[in-house]
């Protein structure tokens, strides 16, 4: 299990400010990728994270993944955030 989790959710009826405030109280760090997805540093299981977020999302669609490995091309700030959370210098 990794501490870095990817969250994708149906944000159509969820206030992102409230959602982000909740995320900031239950995780050690977060990085919003876009309106409906973010990555977080959370030491618990994906089920525990879901349970903490469930009151905000109720009947909405949400997926939470452990990130144990990654590869791709994206915004350099995203890679910097991931490396910082993993304690890695440079390009992972």
N, C-alpha and C positions, 0 to 999 in steps of 0.2 A: 504494500500500500504506500502511496505517495502522499505527501502533505499538499501537493499542488493539485487542485481540482478545477475542472472546466465546468461551467454552468451555462446552460442554454435554456431559456424559458420564454413562455408566451407573455410578452410585456404589454399586450394591448390594454389590459385593465389593471396593470400594476404600476403604481407610482414609483418610478426609478429612484427618486430621492429617498423615499421611505425604505425601499429595497436596499439601496446602498448604505443607508444608515444602519440597518439591521446587519448587513454583511460586515460593516466596520466593528460592530460589537461582538461578533462571534468568530472572526478570523483575525489572524495577525497581519495580513496584508491582502490587498485586492487590486486587480487591474481590469478596468472595463475595456473590452475589445470593441463592442458596439452596443447599440440600444438593448439588445436581447442576450448578449453573452459576455461573460467575464471569467477570469481565472482568479482563484483565491488560494491563500496558504491556510489550510485548515488541517489540524492534526488528527481529527477523528475520521470516521468512515463516511462514505458518500450517503449512507442511510441516515447517520446522525445529522449531517449537514442538511439533508432534505427535511428531516423532522424539525430542525430549527427554523427553516424557511417556510414550511407548510402553511402556517397561519397567514402569511402574506400572499401566497399563491393559490391557496384553496383548490379549486377545480381546474386550474390552468395546467398546461403542458409544461413539464420541466424535465431536463436530463442533466445528470451530474456524473462526470467521469473522473476517475483518478488518472493523472497524467504521470506515467512512469517512463515514457520515452516520447520523443517528438522530433520532427524534422520538417522543414519547409521554409518558405519565404514569407516574411511578414514585416510589419513595422519594427524598426530596430528597438524602440522603447519596450515592446513586448518581450523581445529576447533578453534585453537588459534586466527587466523585471524578473523573468524566469531564472536567469543566472544568479541574480541577487538572492532570490528565495532558496535556491539550491546551494548557495555558497560557492559558486563557480565564477572564476574570472575569465573574461574573453568569450569565445564562441562555444560554450558548452562542452 
